[in-house]
Amino acid sequence: METDTGLVHRSWWTPYLFLAPGLAMVALFSLWPFVNTVILSFTDAQILRGGSFVGLDNYRRAFADPDFWVATGNSVLYLVVVVPCLVLLPLALAVLVRTNIPGIGFFRSAFYTPVIASAVVVGLIWQWVLRSDGLVNTVFQRLHLVSEPVPFLTDSTMLLVSAMIVTVWKGLGYYMVFYLAALGNVPATLYEAAALDGAGPVRRFFSITVPQVKPMMLLVGTLSAISALRVFTEIYILGGESGGPGGGSRTLPFLIRQVGLGFSGETGYASAISILLFLLTLVFSLMGRRLSKGDER
């Protein structure tokens, strides 16, 4: 509305009018599903029928369920192994691809290609690489390193390790971009001064690069930890619908899918496991935030 002085007067609710569509989308697709999951976790609801209130029975059942603990152990192991790799290796790659050597543009593109590759294509490639008569086993046997094929896809532990390798392979290029942005903000004068003082590449890396990108390392650690706890695709692609031999490679998201889907899917129990996964993710997120605050001090 334009006043007599020519100034445009806006009502107090005008900003909220612009925010309303976005807030409605968040409430509809994020907030309400979360609240509904919390409610369902206290019921015995199934896919084809509503449920009744059962209190904490679903949570007690989860804590007494061996499959839940196997899946939790696999998820935590996944996090412990994958996160350090996704914090350190992309940083090393970012430092390498910043060097001005002929053909470095090709390597930058090559490292980022797995990020944009389809999950189905990635799965087919890695299945071909890791199966009993695949590339890796063929090379190992031709070099007489092994007498029998390594059971990358038929042993639950090896399947979990194979899935970790795929996750790290796909994440290298993604987090490398984060580090490239952080390295771009490091003053070149620091490196020049260190070089004049006689510091070599290794000393400059640990004395200048690492401290300067430490906040980004904490961010990458937090993001990769959340992704590691949510891993599903890699296990599904390499291990199939059962989650590996005997379901021994199942992670928490995989268990939630198995429990909650199908005509006899137990929505209430699957919701309880989802809430426990949320709490586990929240714990690691708060740990990352605490480390970040300690670094700021």
C-alpha positions in Angstrom: 0.0 0.0 0.0 1.4 3.4 -1.0 1.0 6.3 1.6 0.6 10.0 0.9 4.4 10.5 1.3 5.1 8.1 -1.5 6.5 5.4 0.9 5.3 1.9 0.5 3.7 0.6 3.6 3.7 -3.1 4.2 1.5 -4.9 6.7 3.1 -6.9 9.5 1.9 -10.1 8.0 3.5 -9.5 4.5 6.7 -11.5 5.3 4.7 -14.4 6.7 2.7 -14.4 3.4 5.9 -15.1 1.5 7.0 -17.7 4.0 3.7 -19.5 4.1 4.2 -21.8 1.1 7.6 -22.9 2.3 6.4 -23.4 5.9 3.4 -25.4 4.7 5.7 -27.7 2.7 8.0 -28.2 5.7 5.0 -28.9 8.0 3.4 -31.3 5.5 6.4 -33.3 4.3 8.8 -33.1 7.3 7.1 -32.1 10.6 3.9 -34.0 10.3 5.6 -37.3 9.2 7.9 -37.0 12.2 5.1 -36.4 14.6 3.1 -39.2 13.0 6.1 -41.6 13.4 6.4 -40.7 17.1 2.7 -41.4 17.6 2.8 -44.7 15.7 5.8 -45.9 17.7 3.5 -46.2 20.7 1.0 -48.3 18.9 0.7 -51.8 17.4 -0.3 -50.4 14.0 0.2 -52.5 10.9 0.1 -51.6 7.2 -3.6 -52.7 6.6 -5.1 -51.7 10.0 -4.9 -49.0 12.6 -3.3 -49.7 15.9 -4.0 -49.3 19.6 -1.9 -47.7 22.2 0.7 -50.1 23.6 2.9 -47.7 25.6 6.7 -48.6 25.5 6.2 -52.2 24.3 7.7 -51.5 20.9 10.8 -50.0 22.5 11.1 -52.9 24.9 10.8 -55.3 22.0 13.5 -53.5 20.1 16.0 -53.7 23.0 15.3 -57.4 23.3 15.5 -58.1 19.5 18.8 -59.6 18.4 18.2 -58.3 14.8 18.0 -54.7 16.2 21.3 -55.0 17.9 23.0 -56.5 14.9 21.7 -53.7 12.7 22.7 -51.1 15.3 26.2 -52.6 15.5 26.5 -52.6 11.7 25.3 -48.9 11.6 27.8 -47.8 14.3 30.6 -49.8 12.7 29.8 -48.2 9.3 30.0 -44.8 10.9 33.3 -45.5 12.7 35.0 -46.7 9.5 33.5 -44.5 6.9 33.6 -41.1 8.7 37.4 -40.9 9.1 37.9 -41.9 5.5 35.4 -39.3 4.3 37.0 -36.6 6.4 40.7 -37.2 5.5 40.7 -38.7 2.0 38.7 -35.9 0.3 41.0 -33.3 2.0 44.0 -35.1 0.5 42.3 -35.2 -2.9 41.4 -31.5 -2.7 45.0 -30.6 -1.9 46.2 -32.7 -4.9 43.8 -31.4 -7.5 44.6 -27.7 -6.6 48.1 -28.2 -8.0 48.6 -26.7 -11.5 49.8 -29.7 -13.5 48.8 -30.6 -17.1 45.6 -32.7 -17.2 44.5 -31.9 -13.6 41.1 -30.9 -14.9 40.5 -34.5 -16.1 41.2 -35.9 -12.6 38.9 -33.3 -11.0 36.1 -34.4 -13.2 37.0 -38.1 -12.7 36.9 -37.8 -8.9 33.5 -36.1 -9.1 31.9 -38.5 -11.6 30.7 -41.1 -8.9 28.7 -38.3 -7.2 26.4 -37.8 -10.2 26.4 -41.5 -11.3 23.1 -43.4 -10.9 22.9 -45.6 -7.8 21.8 -48.5 -10.1 24.8 -48.0 -12.4 27.1 -47.8 -9.4 25.6 -51.0 -8.1 26.0 -52.9 -11.3 29.6 -51.7 -11.7 30.6 -52.8 -8.2 28.7 -56.1 -8.4 30.8 -56.8 -11.5 34.0 -55.8 -9.8 33.4 -57.7 -6.5 31.5 -60.9 -7.5 33.3 -64.3 -7.3 34.2 -64.2 -11.0 34.6 -60.4 -11.1 37.5 -58.1 -11.8 39.1 -58.1 -8.4 38.9 -61.9 -7.8 40.2 -62.6 -11.3 43.2 -60.3 -10.8 43.9 -61.8 -7.3 43.8 -65.3 -8.7 45.9 -64.5 -11.8 48.5 -63.0 -9.5 48.2 -66.1 -7.2 47.4 -63.9 -4.2 44.4 -66.1 -3.3 43.5 -69.7 -4.1 39.7 -69.2 -3.7 37.6 -66.2 -4.7 37.3 -63.6 -1.9 33.6 -63.7 -0.7 33.0 -59.9 -1.1 29.3 -60.4 -1.7 28.6 -63.7 0.0 30.0 -63.1 3.4 28.2 -60.7 5.7 31.3 -59.0 7.1 32.9 -58.7 3.6 29.7 -57.4 2.2 29.6 -54.7 4.9 33.2 -53.8 4.1 32.4 -53.7 0.3 29.5 -51.4 1.0 31.8 -49.1 3.0 34.2 -49.0 0.1 31.3 -48.0 -2.3 30.2 -45.3 0.2 33.7 -43.8 0.4 34.2 -44.0 -3.3 31.0 -42.1 -4.0 31.6 -39.5 -1.2 35.2 -38.6 -2.2 34.3 -36.2 -5.0 31.3 -34.7 -3.1 33.3 -33.8 0.0 36.3 -32.8 -2.1 34.2 -29.9 -3.3 33.6 -28.8 0.3 37.4 -28.8 0.9 38.2 -27.0 -2.3 35.9 -24.1 -1.2 37.6 -24.0 2.2 41.1 -24.1 0.7 40.2 -21.2 -1.5 39.8 -19.0 1.6 43.3 -19.9 3.0 45.6 -16.9 2.4 48.4 -17.8 0.0 50.7 -15.5 2.0 50.7 -18.1 4.8 52.1 -20.8 2.5 54.6 -18.3 1.0 55.8 -17.3 4.5 56.1 -20.9 5.6 58.1 -21.8 2.4 60.5 -18.9 3.1 61.0 -20.3 6.6 62.0 -23.6 5.1 58.7 -25.6 5.8 58.2 -28.5 3.4 54.9 -29.6 1.8 54.1 -32.0 4.7 54.9 -29.4 7.4 52.8 -26.8 5.5 49.9 -29.3 5.3 49.8 -30.0 9.0 50.7 -26.5 10.2 48.6 -24.4 7.8 46.1 -26.4 5.8 44.7 -28.6 8.5 44.2 -25.8 11.1 42.6 -23.5 8.4 40.1 -26.1 7.2 39.4 -27.6 10.6 35.8 -26.1 10.8 35.1 -27.7 7.4 36.5 -31.0 8.6 34.0 -30.9 11.5 31.2 -30.1 9.1 32.2 -33.0 6.8 32.5 -35.3 9.8 29.0 -34.4 11.0 27.4 -34.7 7.5 29.1 -38.0 6.7 28.2 -39.4 10.1 24.5 -38.7 9.5 24.8 -40.2 6.0 26.6 -43.3 7.4 23.8 -43.9 9.9 21.2 -43.7 7.1 23.0 -46.0 4.7 20.7 -48.3 2.8 21.3 -48.2 -0.9 24.7 -49.7 -0.9 23.6 -52.7 1.3 20.5 -53.2 -0.9 22.4 -53.1 -4.2 25.2 -55.4 -3.1 23.4 -57.7 -0.7 19.9 -57.8 -2.2 16.6 -57.6 -0.3 17.8 -59.9 2.5 20.6 -57.6 3.5 23.4 -60.1 2.9 23.7 -63.7 4.0 21.3 -64.3 6.9 20.6 -60.6 7.0 24.0 -60.2 8.8 24.8 -56.9 6.9 21.6 -55.1 7.7 21.8 -51.6 9.0 19.0 -49.8 10.9 17.4 -48.2 7.8 17.4 -51.6 6.2 15.8 -53.3 9.3 13.1 -50.5 9.4 12.3 -51.2 5.7 12.1 -55.0 6.3 9.9 -54.7 9.4 7.6 -52.0 8.1 6.9 -53.1 4.5 4.7 -55.9 3.2 1.1 -56.8 3.9 2.0 -57.8 7.4 4.3 -54.8 7.9 4.5 -53.7 11.5 4.3 -50.0 11.2 4.3 -49.4 14.9 7.5 -51.4 15.6 9.2 -49.9 12.5 8.3 -46.4 13.8 9.9 -47.2 17.2 13.1 -48.3 15.5 13.0 -45.1 13.4 12.8 -43.0 16.5 15.7 -44.9 18.1 17.7 -44.3 14.9 16.8 -40.6 15.1 18.0 -40.4 18.7 21.3 -42.2 17.7 21.8 -39.7 14.9 21.0 -36.8 17.2 23.6 -38.0 19.7 26.4 -38.0 17.0 25.2 -34.6 15.6 25.4 -33.1 19.1 28.8 -34.5 19.6 29.9 -32.9 16.3 28.4 -29.6 17.4 30.2 -29.8 20.7 33.5 -30.4 19.0 32.8 -27.5 16.7 32.1 -25.2 19.6 35.3 -26.3 21.4 37.2 -25.5 18.2 35.7 -22.0 18.1 36.8 -21.3 21.6 
